Amino acid sequence: MKNAIQKMGKVLSGMVMPNIGAFIAWGFLTAIFLSPGGWFPNEKIVSIQPFMLHFLIPVLIAYTGGKMMGGDRGAVMGAISVMGCVAGVATYDANGGIIVGQPMLMAAMIMGPLAGWLIKKFDNAMEGHMPAGFEMLINNFSVGIFGMILAIVGYYFISPFMTAILAVLSAGVNVLVQHSLLPLAAIFIEPAKVLFLNNAINHGIFTPIGLEQVTELGKSVMYMLEPNPGPGLGLLLAYMFFCPDKTTKDSAPGAIIVQFLGGIHEIYFPYILMNPAVIIGPIAGNVCAILFSSVFNLGLVAPASPGSIIAFLSMAPKGQTLLVLIDVAIAAAVSFVVASPIVKMSGAKGSLEEAQAANAAAKAASKGQAAAVSNGEPKKADEIKKIVFACDAGMGSSAMGATKFRNRIKAERPDVTVINTSVDNIPADCDVAVVQTILVDRAVKSAPQAQMVTIGNFLADPALDALYKQVTSVGATAPAAEAAPAVEEAAPANDKILVEEGIKTGLKSVAKEDAIQAAGKLLNELGYVDEEYIPAMIERDKVASVYMGLGIAIPHGTTDAKNRVKKSGIVVLQYPDGVDFDGEKAQLVIGIAGVGDEHLAILGKITEALDDAELLETLKTTNDVNVILKTFK
């Protein structure tokens, strides 16, 4: 049930989070120009606000939800269909003017994915049956016709149903507020955050109810329940001052900056996983903060996302900024006071690295990925003779991961063979398979005898640290065996694989899809691949992230796209400010097209550069193409 809720939370947050900017714009319009009550009341400017709330935001959410399920066609169909829901709650005044009713956010969260799913099913059914020359006609008319039908369904059925659901939820919240029971919500909110269930609660329930309250009251306490940075701040302060373990204690100040100023709350989740009893602190802190908010009738004008103190205070209505700041301070103080003795007496029951690994597995599960799997008990060190790094195609990411790990253990365990391959071709004599979380089911089918080590990325993952300890626990006296050929020795360097024209520096940050597409386009322009290879690179990232760790992403095509590779080639795109790969920043995006093992020599050079932190930082920022070319040849 937890996994089902996490998956639902992933879908809901996936629709809302890309559009938070629209919520913020709407919130600022409300806070600044609302008449009366705003900082600078202006009836004309604030007249923009209802159009954003009732039309723009639902359409954006439905568009995003449709795109998640059915690509660009699903996005358009989602936007069409939700307009039926918007019209379903509209009425007309005596002059024929439209009076829009409730914001249809919850309806948008249903109509968008439904539209995307429907058009995807239609496209699958039509695959191979589309008459030549009629593709555009059928594609356009199918979106228009199905979109129209869904809009009608939304008008007559979804709109009244979601209105009733929202009325029930709002009534329930009102009962909690009237009976002073709302603070008890913290008992569920804080544990839910650690289990990555917060998205289902926050974006699925709190945001729609909050919007309804804002239209009536100009603010909502619902926006203060989950993103309050105070409880996490208090917990991290307790670790910073009182944790007996020096490593954990020293890590807390950096975590505070990321959590309190950056708004990334998940950074403190491992501190709770190390010692679950300390969650009492954040719970108590949030209970007191919600109680304070209820007593003084506090609220925010829009969602504070991410949960940074900056975003939190920015959404405070006029005249309540100081009280909202006090609310955060109360949460932090109570959390600190309650958590400190627990931390001081019991410290951390386990290492921070292990807790981070557990946290990464929970996060993967919240994204609908497979949880970490180990077939039976972990193998003893002397039972491990072959480790296989496996990715979808076995072309780039697994090769680099294998090289780095091989170099890491070769002094202690020269007898261990470390190779890479595609996830569907793991050899039968594999003892340990290292795969990304989303590929673990395929890996288990391919190598049911192997111990599975599931990771988020191939270069810097806590699970790899744990595997290193497991493999090297026998000491450095293991008998030597014929070592597997290193990746950098797999083939002689080919001057034509990486050329000066294939290196671009100083690029401005873009979306990860655009960065992957740019790498594919450059590979195509240089004659390494057919144009059809480019969408396969984007699809490969959807199968499993091409982010490697340490600021490097290696996009390449899927296994099915290998026939689109004309010759081996690599391109290097440098983004000094980074490209966001699902929360990780990649400054180097290295596109790969490989025929056989020709490209592996350069991958070996790249892997060598990873061990030189200073050189790696230089590669991420230098404007000198020759520096990159010389390093990788």
N, C-alpha and C positions, 0 to 999 in steps of 0.2 A: 504493500500500500504506500509505503514511503517513496518507493521508486516511481509509482504512478503519479503521486503528488509532485515529485521533483520534475518529472517530465512535463506535467501540466504547467508548473512554474516556469520551466524553460520556454515553453511556447508563449505564455503570457508576457514574460519579461522580454522575450525576443520581439514582440510586437510593440511594447511600450518604450523600452530603453532607447531604440534608435530615434524616437520622436520626443524625447525628454526636452529638447530645445524648444519645441512648440509649446509644451506645458510651461516652460520657464518664461517664454515670451508672453503668453497669456497671463501668467501670474504677475509679471512686472506691470503689464497694462492695468491689471486690477489693483495692485498695491500702490502704483504711482498716480494713476489718473482717475480712479473711482470717485464718483461724486454722489454723496459726500464720503469722507473717510480716507481718501487717498492723500499722498504727499503733495501732489499738485493737481487738484481736481480739474478735469476737463471733459465735459460731456461729449464733445465731438470725437476726441481721441479714444475715449473709453468705449465709444460705440463700435469700435473694431472688435472688442473683446467677445461679444456674443457670437459673432460670425466664426471666430477661431474656435470657440468652445463647442458650438453645435454643428459646425460643418467641417472645418479644417482638421481638427484633432481626430474625430471619428473616421474621416476619410483616410488620413495618414495611417492610423492604426490598422484599418481594414486593408489598405494597400500593402502595408508591410506584412501582415499576416497572410495575405494572398500570395505575396512573393515568396515567403518562406516555404509554402507548400507547392506552388505551381509556377514559380519563375515570374517573368515579366507579364505573361498573359494572365496568370493568377492574380497578380497585383492589380491590373486594370479591372478585372472582373470583381475583385474584392471591393474596390472603390465604387463600382457601379451598384453592387448589391446592397451596401450599407446605406445608400441614399433612400432606399425603400423604408428602412428602419427610421431614418431621420424624418421622413415625410409622415410616417405612421404616428408620430407624437406631436405633429404640428396642427395648429388650429388657425382660424382666420378671424380677424376683427371685423367690425361693421363696414369698414372701407375696403375689405378684401385683402388687407395686409396679412402676411404670414406671422404667426406667433409660434415660435419653436418651443417645444416642451422640454423634456429632460435630455441631458446629454447622452447620446447613445454609445457610450464607451464599451459597455459590456456586450451590447449587440455587435459592435464592430469586432470584438475579440472572437465572436462566433462566426460572423459572416465572412471575414477575411480568410481564415483557414479553410472554411467550408468551400468557398469559391475556388481557392487554389487547389484543393483536393479534387474537386469536381472536374476542373479543366485538365488537371493532370491525368485523371482517369480517361477522359475523352481523348487526349493526345495519345495515350498508350493504346487505346482501342483503335485509333486511326493509323498507328504506325504500320507502314508497309501497305496500307490500303488507300493512300491519298492519290487521287488521279493527278498525273503530271500536268502542271500548268494551272492547277486549281488550288495550290497550297495557300496562297495569300487570301483568296476568297473564302476558303473554308476556315482558316485561322481567324480572320477578322469577324466573320459572321457567327462562328461558334462562341466567341467571347461576348459579342453583342446579344445574341439570343439567350444564352445561359445567364448572362448578367441581368438581363431584363426579367427573366423568370425568377431569379433569386431576389431581385428587388421587390417583386410582387409578393413573394413568400415572406420577405422581411416586413413588408407593410402590414400584411394581414395576420401574421403568426408570431414572428420573432420579436417585433416591436412591442406588442402588448404583453408577451410572455416575459421579456426582460424588464419591462416597466414594473410588472408585478414582483419579480424577483428583487429588484432594487428597492421597492417599497418595503418588502419584508426585511431585507438586510438593514435598511435605514431605521426601521421601527425597532429592530433588535438593538442597534447601537444606541438609539434614544433611551431605551429601557435601561441599558447599562449605565448611561450617563446620569439619568434621573435617580438611579439607586446607588450612585457612586461606586459602581462595580467595574468601570472601565480600566482602572489600574491593574486589575487582575489579568488583563490581556497580556501583560508582560511575562507572566508565568509561561505562556505558550510562545510568545514572540522570540525571546532570547534563545531558548533551545532550538527553535525553528531556524534561526539564523545560522547556528552552528551546523545544522543538518542540511543547509541550503534549501530549506523549504520556504524561506521568507519571500521569494518572488511570487509564489502562488498566493500567499496571503496579502502581500503589499500591493502588487499590481493587479491582482484578480479581484480583491475586495476593497481594500482601503482607498485606492485611487478613485474608483467610480463613486463610492460613498462620499469621499472627500469633495469631489467635483460638485455633487448634488448639494452638499452643505455650503460650499463656497458661493454657489448661485443664490442661495437664500441668506447667508449670514456674512459673506465676504471673507470667510476663513474657515478652516476645519482642523480640529484636533487630530483627525485621522492621519494627517501628514506628519505628525510628530511622534507617532507610536514606534515605528520601526527604524527610521534613519537617524534618530538621535545619537550623536557621537559620544555623548557623555558616559554611558555604561562601559563601552570599550576602552575609553580613555582611563577611567578609574582602575580597570583591571590591569592594563599595561603599566600604569604607575605603581601598582602593588608589586608587580614583578620587577620593575626597575629598582625599587627601594629595598625589597625584602626577600627576593628569591635567593636561596643559598647557592644555586648553580650559577657560576660566574658567566658561562657562555650564554645562558638564557637571559640572565640579568643584563648583560651588555647588549643584547639584541633588542631589548625593549624600547630604548629611546628612538631608534630608527623606525620601529613599528609604530610608535606614537605619531611621528610625523606623517607617515603614510595613511594611518587611520584617521587622525583628527583633522589634518589639513587636506589630505588627498581624498578622504571619504571612502577608502577601500577597507571596509569593515572586516573582510574575510582574513586579513592579515593577523587578527588576534584570535581567530578560531583555534589554531594549533596550541595556543597557550591554555585554552580551556581543555582541549583533548589530552594534554599532558596530565592534567589534574581536574577531572570533571567537577569536583566539588566546588571549584572557584566560580562556577556559573551562578552560584547563589548571589555573588556580588553584582553582576550586571542585572540580574532579575530584580534584586532589591533596589538598585539604582533607578531602573526604568519604572518600577512601581511608584516610587516617590516622585519621579519626574511627571508621570502621567497624572498623579494625584494633584500635584502643584498646578499643572495645566488645567485640570478640571475646575479647581477652586477659583482660579483667576481668569477662567474663560479664555484660555489662550488657543491659538491655532495658527496655521500657516496658510498663505493664499494659494500655494501650488506645491506639488511634490518637490522635496529637497533631494535631488539626485545628481551626483552621488551624495552619500551621507556625510558630507564635509561640514565643519562648523561654518565655513564661508557660505555654502549653499543654504544651510539651515537658517542662518541669520538673514540672508538675502530675501528669503521668502516670508519673513516676519512682517505683519501689517504695521502701518504707521501707529506709533505709540506703544508697541509691544516688544520692540527689539531688546530692550534691557531685560524685560521679564522672560523672554525666550532664552536669553543668555543665562539668566539665573536658573532657568529650567535645566539647561545643559550642565551647569555647574553643580546643581543638586544631584543629578544623575551620576556625575563623575565622582563627587565627594562620597556619596553613599556606597557606590560600587567599590571605591578605594578602601573605605573603612571596613566593609564587610569582607572583601577579598584578601586584604593584607594579612590578617592572622592565619588564614587558611594557607596562603602562599608561604608565610614564614615558618609555620609548623610542619607542613608536609612537603613544601618545595614542589618540584616537578617529578611526577611519577612516570618517568620515561624521558627520552631525549627529545629535544625540539625537532630534530631531523625526522624521527619516527612519527611525531605528531603531524609534521608538515606532509609527510607521505600519506598518512591517513586522511588528512585534510584534502589533499589532491585527489585521492580516490573518491571521497565524498563529493567533491566538486564535479568530477567526471560523471558520477552517477546522476547529479542534478542536471547535467546537460544531455541526459539520455544515453550516455555511453556505458559500456560494460564496466562493472566494478572490477577491482583487482581480483585476480584468480590465481590460486596456487593449487596444482593438482597434487593432493596429498600433502605430507609434511615437506618443508623445505629440505633440499638435499644437503647432506654433509659435504664439507669442503673437498674431501678426498674422493667423493663420488662424482664430482663435476669435472668432466674432461672436455666437453664441447659446449660452448655458448653461442647461440645464434641470435643475431639482431635481425628482426624481420619487419619490413614495411610493406606497403601495398605492392609496389613494383620491384622492390629490392634494388633500386637504382641509385638513390642519393642519400636520403636521411639515414637509412640503416647502415650504409657503407661508412659514413662518417662516424656514426655511433660506435660501430664495431672497431674502427681504427683507434678511436680515442680510448675505449675501454681496454683494448688489447695492449696499448702502450702503458696504460695505467697499471696493469697487473703483471706485465712481462717479467719484472724483476723477482716478484714473489712466486708467480705461478707460470713458469715457462712451459709447463706441460699442458696447459689449457689452450685448446684451439678456439679462437674467436673468429667467426665468419659472419657474413650477412647474406640474406636471400629474401625472396618475396614471401609473404606470409602464407601463401598456399603451397609453398614448396620447401617447408622446413624438413630437413633430413631426419630419418628415423633414429639416428644415433645422437640426436640433440638431447642434452641433459637439462639445459636452461634456455628458454626462449624469452627474448626481451622484445616486447611489442607495445605499441601505443594502446591505450585503454579501449579505443573504439574497435580495434582489430582483434581483441583477445578471443572472441568466439571463433573466428576463422582460424586462429592459431591453435586453439585447443583441438579443433577438428583435424588440422594438419599434423599436429604432434601431441597426441593425447598422453604420451609417456613423459613429456617434459614438464618441468616446473615453470610456471608462467610468472614472469616479472613484468608488470604493467606500468607504463610510464606516461608522463605528459609530454616530454621531449627527450631527444636522444643524447643531449650533451650535458645538461645540468639538471638532473632530477634526483630527489632524495632516494628514490627506489634504487638508483644506480649506486649510490653510496652504500646502501644496505647490502646490495649484491657484492660490492667490492669487499666488505667486511666478511660476508659469508664465504666468498671464494678464497680469501687470503688467510683465513683463520688457522690453516694448517702450518703457517710459517713459511719461510723461504727455503725449506729443505726438500721440496717436492722434486721428484725426478724430472729431468729435462726430457722433452719430447720434441719431435720435429714441429717447429712453430708454423702456424699458418702464414702464408705470405701476406705481408702487410699491404694495406690498400695502396700506399704510395709506391709500392714496388710491383703492383699488379700489371703495369704497362709503362713503357717509356713515355715521358712527357711529349706531347704533340704540340708543336708551336701553333698549329692551326685550330686547336681546340679552344684556346682563349686568346683573343686578339684585342688590340687596342680599341677597335671600334665597338667591341662588346663590353666596354666598361663605361659606365655613366656615374659621375660623382655629383654631389651637391644637389640632389633632387629634393623637391618639396614633398612633404608628407602627403600621402593619398590613402584611400581605402585599400585594404589588403587585396581585394579582387582586382583593383586597378593596377596595383604593383605587380601582381602575378601576370596579369594580361600584358603589362608593359614588358616584362621579362620574356614572355612568349612571343610578343611581336618582334622584339629584337632578335631572338633566336631565328624567327622566320625571315627577317630582313637579311640576316647574315647567311642564309641558306642552309641552316642546320635542320630545320623542320618544315613540314607543310603547315599551312594556316590552320588546318583542323586540329593540330596539336595544342593550340592555345586553349580552347575550351576544356580539353582534357586535363590541362594543368589546374584550372579552376576546380574542376570536378575532383581531382586528386586531393585538394585541400579540404573538400567537403567530406571525403572518405575518412581522412585523418589529417590533422594539421601538419603543414609542412614547416612549421616553426621548430627549429632545432634546439633553441636555447642559446644563451650568451649573446643575444642580439642578432642571430643569424636565422634566416629562412631559406629553404632550398626547394622552391617550387619545381615540379617536374610532372610529366604526364602519367596517366594511369597505365596499367599493364596493357590494356586493350589498344592504347595509342602508340605502342612501340613501333608499329609499322608506318607511323607518320614521321619517324626520325630518318632524315636523309644521311646525316653524318654526325659524329659526336661533337658536341660543342657546349660551351659554358659562357654565360654572360653574367656580369656583376653590376647590380644597381645599388648605389649607395644613397641612403636617406638619413642624413645626419640627425634629424629630429625623430626618426623612427616611424615605422608603419605598425599600426595596431593589429596584431594577430591574436584576437580573442583575449585581450588583456595583457599580452606580452608585446614588447617593442622590438622590432627587427630593424637594425640600421643597415644591414647588408642583406639584400635579396639576390640570391644566386640561382639563376635559372639553368636547368640542366637538360640536355638531350643526349642520351647515351646509346651507342652501338657497341655491344659487347662490353669490354672492360677499359676501353680507351680513355674514358673520362675519369677513371678512378685515380689516376696519377695526380691530377690537379686537386681532387678531393682530399688526397693525402696531404698535399701542401697546405690546403685550407685547415685541415685538422691540426697540423703542426703549429700553425699560427695561433690556434686557440690556446696553446699552452704558454704563450707569451702575451700577458695581459696588456702590456704597453703597446706592443705591435698591433694587437687586436683593436685597441682604442684608436690607434692611428689610422687603421684601415677604415674605420667607421666615419672618420672626419676629414681625411686628407683630400685635397683637390688635385693631387698629382696622380694621374692615371698610371704612370710608370711605377710608382710605389706598389700599387696593387698588382700590376702585371709582373713585376719582378718577384714579389712575394709568392705568387701562385704558380711560378714556372720553375 
